[in-house]
Amino acid sequence: MAVVEAKNLSKIFGKNINQSIKMLDQGISKEEILKKTGNTVGVNRASFSVEEGEIFVIMGLSGSGKSTLVRLINRLIDPSEGSILIDGKELATLDKKALRQVRREKLGMVFQQFALFPHRTILENAAFGLEVQGIDKEERRKRAEESLKLVGLGDYIHQKPGQLSGGMQQRVGLARALANDPKVLLMDEAFSALDPLIRKEMQDELIDLQASMKKTIIFITHDLDEALRIGDRIALMKDGVIVQIGTPEEILMNPANDYVEKFVEDVDRSKILTASHIMKRPETINIEKHGPRAALERMRKEGISSILVVDEKRRLQGYVTADDASEARKKEISSIKEILKTDILRVVPETPMQEIFSMIYDTPVPIAVVEESGRLNGIIVRGAVLAALANDGEVNLDA
Amino acid sequence: MLDFMDQIPLAEWTEKATDWIQDKFAFLFEPIKEHFGNFMDFISGEVLTSIPPVLFILIVAVIAFLVSGKKFGLAVFSIVGLWFVYNQGLWEALMSTITLVILASLLSVIIGVPIGILMAKSKIANSIFTPILDFMQTMPAFVYLIPAVAFFGIGMVPGVFASLIFATPPTVRFTNLGIRQVSKDLIEASDSFGATGPQKLFKLELPMAKSTIMAGINQTVMLALSMVVIASMIGAPGLGSQVLSALQRASVGTGFVAGVGIVILAIIIDRITQNMNKGKE
């Protein structure tokens, strides 16, 4: 079931909003509405649903409405139109008290500039959400400490936020949001204010944490690399409109329009593509059926200098080279087993291309892509790696 | 051309309004005049004067020492300054002045801080109180001595009333400013965790605004002190009345001595309240 669901969600800033909403429905553009009414369209009829345990990334450049959209989800900003469902419950029409209750129980938020309370210690910051719920002191201290430990800050609990580095402050922000044990975690550009190394570290940690916590996370970012790294699904926004929603692969491989395409153009593809994207169908011989003569014949026909050897079930056994095969033929060796070499590099289909990139320079033979069961999926040759990096379209999109 | 109508009888109206208030609210003013007056006389006449001057000076010196971060400068100044006032035979006057200043400041804070909070929270309150505050601060102090006397007679009570009008605005303005300055991020954070209005106020806004509010309170205390001479014109006892009588007799020497007494008190109060603010950050 969808934990967070937005239907036709719009936000218009300004006066006389009804007229602007009508204009939106007629499909009039953001610029046109600004010109005619003076109103700014923040979010334009956004619809999406986020499944339980998913990291849903909303990504767009500044001014695209992503920060407004995340604030519509916990109603820090009231929507002009549309509905927002948390756990199937409509949020847009709740009164103040009921809204507070939903915020306390279901929603945690992490902010770009950390938004820690400077007059409170780390522990008091982490316990804030519990404190406003009226949970007694011992209990909230215990839970806040657990939460701080979870993000690796067990030792700093009596310091003030100002004494910590940016990365550590954001850990406190994360701990504060987690202490309530909310179902949904809203992260508004949570790592954008951190320097690149710390940012990457935090991304990794978030992924690790998520593996054990299984929260539903809505993550806002302007950084496509970050979106692709952590997102299970990504919604791309432009001018308040969600342009495309899809998995990182779908967005990269099948951009919905020119805007998305332009956006993903500069992505470092080596971080996203995996072995399965760039492997080729391998030439193989069967270890039981074929001898050196057959192997040599196949290699000559395909114009290659080595060939992979598999068994009946296509499990990779090794490879033979053309030199060895012709030697064996002269010596009248009939079994391929005697000239089989097994020092071939193997990767699983999910191996990122970045890793393959460094491996492929050290090996004369292609790299074998092997499933965990041992079944051979394909091979990777140097040319394919370079082609994929150069983005010249020779990528195996069906994989 | 400008004489298209007769003079507007604003003066007359004001007088009538004052008479009316005095008449209708006598039930309020009379007990205030009596009980509050007695209370103040009790503080300045019984409590403060019953403390031996030596002890009083030592207490002030210790407070000064503690709030200034265990430095001796202010403590030494307090001892020397207060001894000088005692030496000049102005001790009783000093006690009266301290009573007036402290009570006026206390009332200013009690009234001013909630109004400041209200102004920060409500646009309507803000647009109502802003011109009133401007009026209170710019209207010459002598002008509201007249209704003060009309309502409360002469003595300490109208002095406090006049000081209150003059000294409250900074506390109100700084409280308003301090709360408005709390960053939007932090407000959003506290909202996102489901904090109620009062929780937000007491757990976030007031603590964050504290140093700004304290700066306002410091201003309020100084303004209350600056009112002591004016308040003495309506019979408020203290260092101010010494200055006033010196003025009436054209006696430069006694006027100067009482004036120095006020300056000494001002410096001590100012430094102590300022340091209280700094020390807590």
Interface residues (C-beta under 8 A of the other chain):
Chain A: R71 N74 L76 L99 R100 Q101 V102 R103 R104 L107 G108 M109 F111 Q113 A115 L116 F117 P118 H119 F128 G129 E131 V132 Q133 R176 N180 L186
Chain B: S183 D185 L186 E188 A189 S190 D191 S192 F193 G194 A195 T196 Q199 K203 L204 P207 M208 K210
